[in-house]
């Protein structure tokens, strides 16, 4: 609605129409000027020769004659090359405003189907290549290996690829002309076609948008990981790995200066064939062998991304800084009451005592930082229904638990409460629910073994304060639990 209002206020269409009118007027004026010049030249009578004229008259006559000849020459050039001259005339570029379609579930499903149909040739090509490298059909892979190595031996690798491209285009032409040509290394598997749904319910539309957003998020995440790894490789984030690349580049540079190009092409072609058909097959069949000897695979997996680097720095800082009880928290305890008495007091929420709501012991109560809790919404991505997917409530942190109290007024709201042990948390990160929005986000992602996808506590106003509190308490619990476990062993 805001974009529509802005477009109406700017009046782009009216400005465009005025610009077109000015252009048409300019073209009409140019045509009229050319017609006037043409009629003047045609109507001008030839001047009779004069017998004797003064030198001044001779000069003016010569000037007039030159002007006539120059006008005729300009007219002739414009008639012959006017179109080409107009093509080279500098004009300001038009800023066209692209119309954006509103979000629609029907349009979304149609675009997804179009994307699948468009990506089918690429997926078929990659599937055929993987079938060759995996020796899916021993007979076909052996023939392809022999043909490729023979072409590489005689220096015909590049002509062979060009010939295969021409052959593929020729087959596509015959298929477009109506020929039935179906040939592939991998047998075709018919995918079940889902019947198009005309009318979708609100929950189905919501789930469709979430599925598409999840796929887009995963694709963009993989692309970001690849780009960040390449950046960290060239920025000497891990000097040992970048040093190997540096030495390899120097060796390749020296070899390229010494060896002839024909020999280099032969060596690269033979190595590519052996790696594609034999080495990759051995590494895919034997994962332990790949983990030990596949150097590019090991180097690529060891390259860190930016979030991994941030986690490493946070882990090193948390190891150095031990959790210490602040003096302000000690001063908050009354002088006549011990700390055990203070923690033993029951903390009550709007719906009742804290330990009764979450079925915990009476010693478990919220920390001093979050006695009133943080208002947020729990996004459980394992659920499919919108009512279970998002819940509004309040988040509390105790010494050993992370508790979420649902704000639903129904009688079964106690079942929607969430209790997570801090020891069971496998990963905790700051989270941005919608990546298109500016800023660093207002959510916290927490992964546990009991959930397939991490739980997200979003729409938190005091997100950074909550994250620091949960993270420090988590580090404190983990550091105290590890010595106990080692002592028991």
C-alpha positions as CSV (number, residue, x, y, z in Angstrom):
1,X,0.0,0.0,0.0
2,X,2.8,2.4,0.8
3,X,4.5,1.7,-2.6
4,X,1.2,2.2,-4.4
5,X,0.7,5.6,-2.6
6,X,4.3,6.6,-3.6
7,X,3.7,5.7,-7.2
8,X,0.4,7.7,-7.3
9,X,2.1,10.7,-5.7
10,X,5.1,10.7,-8.1
11,X,2.8,10.4,-11.2
12,X,5.3,8.3,-13.2
13,X,2.8,7.6,-15.9
14,X,1.9,11.3,-16.5
15,X,5.6,12.3,-16.6
16,X,6.2,9.5,-19.1
17,X,3.3,10.7,-21.3
18,X,4.6,14.3,-21.2
19,X,8.1,13.1,-22.2
20,X,6.6,11.2,-25.2
21,X,4.7,14.3,-26.2
22,X,7.8,16.5,-26.1
23,X,9.7,13.9,-28.3
24,X,6.9,13.8,-30.8
25,X,6.9,17.6,-31.0
26,X,10.6,17.7,-31.5
27,X,10.4,15.1,-34.3
28,X,7.7,17.1,-36.0
29,X,9.7,20.3,-35.8
30,X,12.7,18.5,-37.3
31,X,10.6,17.2,-40.2
32,X,9.1,20.6,-40.9
33,X,12.6,22.2,-40.9
34,X,13.8,19.6,-43.4
35,X,10.8,20.2,-45.6
36,X,11.3,23.9,-45.6
37,X,14.9,23.6,-46.5
38,X,14.1,21.2,-49.3
39,X,11.4,23.5,-50.8
40,X,13.8,26.5,-50.6
41,X,16.5,24.7,-52.4
42,X,14.1,23.4,-55.1
43,X,12.4,26.8,-55.6
44,X,15.5,28.9,-55.8
45,X,16.1,29.8,-59.5
46,X,19.5,29.5,-61.1
47,X,21.3,32.8,-61.1
48,X,22.3,34.1,-64.6
49,X,25.9,34.8,-65.2
50,X,27.0,38.4,-64.8
51,X,29.4,40.0,-67.2
52,X,31.5,42.1,-65.0
53,X,31.3,42.6,-61.3
54,X,33.4,44.3,-58.8
55,X,35.7,42.2,-56.6
56,X,33.4,42.7,-53.6
57,X,30.4,41.4,-55.6
58,X,32.5,38.5,-56.8
59,X,33.3,37.6,-53.2
60,X,29.7,37.7,-52.1
61,X,28.6,35.6,-55.0
62,X,31.3,33.0,-54.2
63,X,30.2,32.9,-50.6
64,X,26.5,32.4,-51.6
65,X,27.5,29.7,-54.0
66,X,29.5,27.9,-51.3
67,X,26.6,28.2,-48.9
68,X,24.3,26.7,-51.6
69,X,26.7,23.8,-52.2
70,X,27.2,23.2,-48.5
71,X,23.4,23.1,-47.9
72,X,23.0,20.7,-50.8
73,X,25.8,18.6,-49.5
74,X,24.2,18.5,-46.0
75,X,20.9,17.6,-47.6
76,X,22.4,14.8,-49.5
77,X,24.3,13.5,-46.5
78,X,21.2,13.7,-44.3
79,X,19.2,11.8,-46.9
80,X,21.8,9.0,-47.2
81,X,23.1,8.7,-43.7
82,X,20.5,10.5,-41.6
83,X,19.3,7.2,-40.0
84,X,22.8,6.2,-39.0
85,X,23.5,9.7,-37.6
86,X,20.3,9.5,-35.5
87,X,21.5,6.2,-34.0
88,X,24.7,7.8,-32.7
89,X,22.9,10.8,-31.1
90,X,23.3,10.9,-27.3
91,X,20.1,10.7,-25.4
92,X,19.4,10.4,-21.6
93,X,18.6,6.9,-20.5
94,X,15.0,6.2,-19.5
95,X,14.5,5.0,-15.9
96,X,11.8,2.4,-16.3
97,X,10.0,1.4,-13.1
98,X,9.5,-2.3,-12.8
99,X,6.0,-3.4,-11.7
100,X,6.1,-5.8,-8.8
101,X,3.4,-8.4,-8.4
102,X,1.6,-8.7,-5.1
103,X,2.2,-11.8,-3.0
104,X,-0.1,-14.6,-4.0
105,X,-0.2,-18.3,-3.2
106,X,-1.3,-19.3,-6.7
107,X,1.4,-17.2,-8.3
108,X,4.0,-18.7,-5.9
109,X,3.1,-22.3,-6.7
110,X,3.2,-21.5,-10.5
111,X,6.7,-19.9,-10.1
112,X,7.9,-23.0,-8.2
113,X,6.7,-25.3,-11.0
114,X,8.3,-23.0,-13.6
115,X,11.6,-23.1,-11.6
116,X,11.5,-26.9,-11.5
117,X,10.8,-27.2,-15.2
118,X,13.6,-24.7,-16.0
119,X,16.1,-26.5,-13.8
120,X,15.3,-30.0,-15.1
121,X,17.9,-30.0,-18.0
122,X,20.6,-28.9,-15.6
123,X,19.7,-31.5,-13.0
124,X,19.6,-34.2,-15.7
125,X,23.1,-33.2,-16.9
126,X,24.5,-33.3,-13.4
127,X,22.8,-36.6,-12.8
128,X,24.4,-38.1,-15.9
129,X,27.8,-36.8,-14.8
130,X,27.5,-38.2,-11.4
131,X,26.4,-41.5,-12.9
132,X,29.5,-41.6,-15.0
133,X,31.8,-40.8,-12.1
134,X,30.0,-43.4,-9.9
135,X,30.2,-46.1,-12.6
136,X,26.4,-46.5,-12.4
137,X,26.7,-48.5,-15.7
138,X,30.1,-50.1,-16.0
139,X,29.8,-50.6,-19.7
140,X,28.9,-47.0,-20.5
141,X,31.4,-45.5,-18.0
142,X,34.2,-47.7,-19.4
143,X,33.4,-46.6,-23.0
144,X,33.3,-42.9,-21.9
145,X,36.6,-43.3,-20.0
146,X,38.4,-44.9,-23.0
147,X,37.1,-42.3,-25.5
148,X,38.0,-39.4,-23.2
149,X,41.5,-40.7,-22.4
150,X,42.1,-41.3,-26.2
151,X,41.0,-37.8,-27.0
152,X,43.2,-36.3,-24.2
153,X,46.2,-38.4,-25.4
154,X,46.0,-37.0,-28.9
155,X,45.1,-33.5,-27.8
156,X,41.5,-33.7,-28.9
157,X,39.8,-33.0,-25.5
158,X,38.5,-29.5,-26.4
159,X,37.3,-30.5,-29.9
160,X,35.5,-33.5,-28.4
161,X,33.6,-31.3,-25.9
162,X,32.7,-28.9,-28.8
163,X,31.5,-31.8,-30.9
164,X,29.4,-33.1,-28.0
165,X,27.8,-29.6,-27.6
166,X,27.0,-29.5,-31.3
167,X,25.5,-33.0,-31.2
168,X,23.4,-32.0,-28.2
169,X,22.0,-29.0,-30.0
170,X,21.3,-31.1,-33.1
171,X,19.4,-33.6,-31.1
172,X,17.4,-30.8,-29.4
173,X,16.6,-29.4,-32.9
174,X,15.3,-32.8,-34.0
175,X,13.2,-33.1,-30.8
176,X,11.8,-29.7,-31.4
177,X,10.8,-30.7,-34.9
178,X,8.8,-33.6,-33.6
179,X,11.3,-36.5,-33.4
180,X,11.0,-38.8,-30.4
181,X,14.5,-39.2,-29.2
182,X,14.9,-40.4,-25.6
183,X,18.4,-41.4,-24.6
184,X,20.1,-41.0,-21.2
185,X,22.7,-42.8,-19.2
186,X,20.4,-42.9,-16.1
187,X,16.9,-44.4,-16.6
188,X,14.2,-41.8,-16.3
189,X,12.2,-41.9,-13.1
190,X,8.7,-40.5,-13.4
191,X,8.0,-38.0,-10.7
192,X,4.5,-37.9,-9.3
193,X,2.6,-34.9,-10.5
194,X,0.6,-33.1,-7.9
195,X,-2.8,-31.9,-9.1
196,X,-3.0,-28.1,-9.0
197,X,-5.1,-26.8,-6.2
198,X,-7.2,-23.8,-7.1
199,X,-8.6,-22.9,-3.7
200,X,-6.1,-23.1,-0.8
201,X,-7.0,-22.6,2.8
202,X,-5.3,-20.0,5.0
203,X,-3.1,-22.7,6.7
204,X,-2.0,-24.2,3.4
205,X,-1.1,-20.7,2.0
206,X,0.9,-20.0,5.2
207,X,2.7,-23.3,5.0
208,X,3.4,-22.8,1.3
209,X,5.0,-19.4,2.0
210,X,7.1,-20.9,4.9
211,X,8.3,-23.8,2.7
212,X,9.4,-21.5,-0.1
213,X,11.1,-19.1,2.4
214,X,12.9,-22.1,4.0
215,X,14.2,-23.3,0.6
216,X,15.3,-19.8,-0.3
217,X,17.0,-19.4,3.0
218,X,18.9,-22.7,2.6
219,X,20.0,-21.8,-0.9
220,X,21.1,-18.3,0.1
221,X,22.8,-19.8,3.1
222,X,24.8,-22.3,1.0
223,X,25.8,-19.5,-1.5
224,X,26.9,-17.3,1.4
225,X,29.0,-20.2,2.9
226,X,30.8,-20.7,-0.4
227,X,31.5,-17.0,-0.8
228,X,32.7,-16.6,2.8
229,X,35.0,-19.6,2.5
230,X,36.5,-18.2,-0.6
231,X,37.0,-14.8,1.0
232,X,38.6,-16.4,4.1
233,X,40.8,-18.5,1.9
234,X,42.3,-15.4,0.2
235,X,42.3,-13.2,3.3
236,X,44.7,-15.4,5.3
237,X,42.2,-16.2,8.0
238,X,43.8,-19.6,8.4
239,X,47.4,-19.1,7.3
240,X,48.2,-22.8,7.0
241,X,45.6,-23.4,4.3
242,X,46.3,-20.1,2.4
243,X,50.1,-20.9,2.5
244,X,49.4,-24.2,0.6
245,X,47.4,-22.3,-2.0
246,X,50.2,-19.7,-2.2
247,X,52.9,-22.3,-2.9
248,X,50.7,-24.1,-5.4
249,X,50.1,-20.9,-7.4
250,X,53.9,-20.3,-7.5
251,X,54.6,-23.8,-8.7
252,X,51.8,-23.5,-11.4
253,X,53.2,-20.2,-12.5
254,X,56.8,-21.5,-12.9
255,X,55.5,-24.6,-14.7
256,X,53.4,-22.5,-17.1
257,X,56.5,-20.4,-17.9
258,X,58.8,-23.5,-18.6
259,X,56.6,-26.1,-20.2
260,X,54.9,-25.6,-23.6
261,X,51.1,-25.1,-23.7
262,X,50.5,-28.3,-25.7
263,X,52.2,-30.4,-23.0
264,X,50.4,-28.6,-20.2
265,X,47.0,-29.2,-21.9
266,X,47.9,-32.9,-22.3
267,X,48.8,-33.2,-18.6
268,X,45.8,-31.3,-17.4
269,X,43.4,-33.4,-19.6
270,X,44.9,-36.7,-18.5
271,X,44.7,-35.7,-14.8
272,X,41.1,-34.5,-15.1
273,X,40.1,-37.8,-16.7
274,X,41.8,-39.9,-14.0
275,X,40.4,-37.8,-11.2
276,X,36.9,-37.8,-12.6
277,X,36.6,-41.5,-13.5
278,X,38.9,-43.1,-10.9
279,X,39.9,-40.9,-8.0
280,X,36.4,-39.5,-7.3
281,X,34.9,-43.0,-7.6
282,X,37.4,-44.3,-5.0
283,X,36.8,-41.4,-2.6
284,X,33.0,-41.7,-2.9
285,X,33.1,-45.4,-2.4
286,X,35.5,-45.2,0.6
287,X,34.7,-42.2,2.9
288,X,37.5,-43.0,5.3
289,X,40.0,-42.9,2.4
290,X,38.5,-39.5,1.3
291,X,38.8,-38.1,4.8
292,X,42.5,-39.0,4.9
293,X,43.9,-38.3,1.4
294,X,41.4,-36.0,-0.5
295,X,43.3,-32.7,0.0
296,X,40.8,-30.3,-1.7
297,X,37.9,-31.9,0.2
298,X,39.8,-31.6,3.5
299,X,40.9,-28.0,2.8
300,X,37.4,-26.9,1.8
301,X,35.7,-28.5,4.9
302,X,38.3,-26.9,7.2
303,X,37.7,-23.4,5.8
304,X,35.5,-21.5,8.3
305,X,32.6,-19.3,7.5
306,X,32.0,-15.9,9.3
307,X,29.5,-17.4,11.8
308,X,31.9,-20.1,12.6
309,X,34.7,-17.6,13.2
310,X,32.4,-15.6,15.5
311,X,31.5,-18.8,17.4
312,X,35.2,-19.6,17.9
313,X,36.0,-16.1,19.2
314,X,33.0,-16.3,21.6
315,X,34.2,-19.7,22.8
316,X,37.7,-18.4,23.4
317,X,36.5,-15.4,25.3
318,X,34.1,-17.5,27.4
319,X,37.0,-19.8,28.3
320,X,39.1,-16.9,29.4
321,X,36.4,-15.1,31.4
322,X,35.0,-17.2,34.2
323,X,31.4,-16.5,35.4
324,X,31.7,-14.4,38.5
325,X,28.7,-13.3,40.7
326,X,28.4,-9.6,40.6
327,X,28.4,-7.5,43.8
328,X,25.1,-5.9,42.9
329,X,23.3,-9.2,43.0
330,X,24.8,-9.9,46.4
331,X,23.9,-6.5,47.7
332,X,20.3,-7.1,46.6
333,X,19.9,-9.8,49.2
334,X,18.8,-8.5,52.6
335,X,21.3,-8.5,55.5
336,X,19.2,-10.8,57.7
337,X,18.6,-13.4,55.1
338,X,21.0,-15.8,53.6
339,X,21.3,-16.5,49.9
340,X,19.7,-19.9,50.3
341,X,16.6,-18.3,51.9
342,X,16.4,-15.8,49.2
343,X,16.4,-18.4,46.4
344,X,13.9,-20.5,48.3
345,X,11.2,-17.9,48.0
346,X,8.5,-18.8,45.6
347,X,8.2,-16.6,42.5
348,X,4.7,-16.2,41.2
349,X,3.5,-15.2,37.7
350,X,0.1,-14.1,36.6
351,X,-1.1,-17.6,36.3
352,X,0.2,-19.0,39.6
353,X,3.5,-20.0,41.3
354,X,6.4,-20.4,39.0
355,X,7.4,-24.0,40.1
356,X,3.8,-25.2,39.7
357,X,3.4,-23.9,36.2
358,X,6.5,-25.6,34.8
359,X,6.5,-28.6,37.2
360,X,9.9,-27.8,38.7
361,X,11.3,-27.9,42.2
362,X,10.7,-24.9,44.5
363,X,14.3,-23.9,44.4
364,X,14.1,-23.1,40.7
365,X,13.1,-19.5,40.2
366,X,13.9,-16.9,37.5
367,X,17.2,-15.0,37.7
368,X,17.3,-11.5,39.0
369,X,17.8,-10.1,35.5
370,X,14.6,-11.7,34.2
371,X,12.2,-11.8,37.2
372,X,9.4,-10.3,35.0
373,X,10.6,-12.3,32.0
374,X,11.0,-11.2,28.3
375,X,8.0,-11.0,26.1
376,X,8.5,-12.9,22.9
377,X,6.9,-15.4,20.5
378,X,8.1,-19.0,20.2
379,X,8.5,-20.2,16.6
380,X,8.5,-24.0,16.6
381,X,9.4,-25.0,13.0
382,X,8.7,-28.7,13.6
383,X,5.0,-27.9,13.8
384,X,2.9,-27.6,10.7
385,X,-0.3,-25.9,12.0
386,X,-0.2,-22.1,12.3
387,X,-1.7,-22.3,15.8
388,X,1.2,-24.5,17.0
389,X,3.8,-22.9,14.9
390,X,3.8,-19.5,16.6
391,X,2.9,-18.9,20.3
392,X,3.1,-15.7,22.2
393,X,4.3,-15.7,25.8
394,X,7.1,-14.8,28.2
395,X,10.6,-16.3,28.5
396,X,12.3,-17.0,31.8
397,X,15.8,-18.2,32.7
398,X,16.6,-20.1,35.9
399,X,19.8,-21.6,37.1
400,X,19.2,-24.9,35.2
401,X,16.3,-24.3,32.9
402,X,15.0,-22.1,30.1
403,X,11.2,-21.7,30.6
404,X,8.6,-20.4,28.1
405,X,5.1,-19.6,29.5
406,X,2.4,-19.4,26.8
407,X,0.1,-16.4,27.1
408,X,-2.9,-18.4,25.8
409,X,-6.0,-18.0,27.9
410,X,-7.3,-21.5,27.2
411,X,-7.4,-24.2,29.8
412,X,-4.9,-26.3,27.9
413,X,-2.3,-23.6,27.8
414,X,-0.1,-25.4,30.3
415,X,0.6,-28.0,27.7
416,X,1.9,-25.3,25.4
417,X,4.5,-24.2,27.9
418,X,8.1,-25.1,27.1
419,X,10.8,-26.2,29.5
420,X,14.4,-26.7,28.2
421,X,17.4,-27.9,30.2
422,X,20.4,-25.7,29.7
423,X,22.6,-28.8,29.7
424,X,20.6,-30.2,26.7
425,X,21.2,-27.1,24.5
426,X,23.6,-28.0,21.6
427,X,23.7,-24.6,20.0
428,X,22.6,-21.0,20.8
429,X,22.8,-18.1,18.4
430,X,21.3,-14.8,17.6
431,X,18.7,-15.2,14.9
432,X,17.1,-12.9,12.3
433,X,13.6,-14.2,11.4
434,X,13.3,-12.2,8.2
435,X,16.6,-11.6,6.4
436,X,15.2,-8.9,4.2
437,X,14.6,-6.6,7.1
438,X,17.4,-4.2,8.2
439,X,19.3,-4.6,11.5
440,X,20.6,-7.7,13.3
441,X,17.3,-9.2,14.2
442,X,15.2,-9.7,17.3
443,X,15.4,-13.5,17.9
444,X,17.4,-16.2,19.5
445,X,17.8,-19.7,18.0
446,X,18.2,-22.6,20.4
447,X,19.0,-26.2,19.1
448,X,18.3,-29.3,21.2
449,X,18.5,-33.0,20.4
450,X,14.7,-33.4,20.9
451,X,13.9,-31.0,18.0
452,X,14.7,-31.5,14.3
453,X,14.9,-27.7,13.7
454,X,16.1,-25.1,16.2
455,X,13.5,-23.3,18.3
456,X,13.3,-19.6,17.6
457,X,12.3,-17.0,20.3
458,X,11.5,-14.0,18.2
459,X,10.1,-10.5,18.5
460,X,12.2,-9.8,21.6
461,X,12.7,-6.1,22.4
462,X,15.6,-6.8,24.8
463,X,17.2,-9.5,22.6
464,X,20.8,-8.8,23.3
465,X,20.3,-8.7,27.1
466,X,18.4,-12.0,27.0
467,X,21.1,-13.6,24.8
468,X,23.9,-12.5,27.1
469,X,22.0,-13.8,30.2
470,X,21.2,-17.2,28.6
471,X,24.6,-17.6,27.2
472,X,26.5,-16.8,30.4
473,X,24.2,-19.1,32.4
474,X,24.7,-21.8,29.8
475,X,28.5,-21.5,29.9
476,X,28.4,-21.5,33.7
477,X,26.3,-24.7,33.8
478,X,28.5,-26.4,31.2
479,X,31.8,-25.5,33.0
480,X,30.4,-26.8,36.3
481,X,28.9,-30.0,34.9
482,X,32.2,-31.0,33.1
483,X,34.3,-31.3,36.2
484,X,31.6,-33.3,38.0
485,X,31.4,-35.7,35.1
486,X,35.2,-36.1,35.0
487,X,35.3,-36.7,38.8
488,X,32.6,-39.4,38.5
489,X,34.6,-41.1,35.8
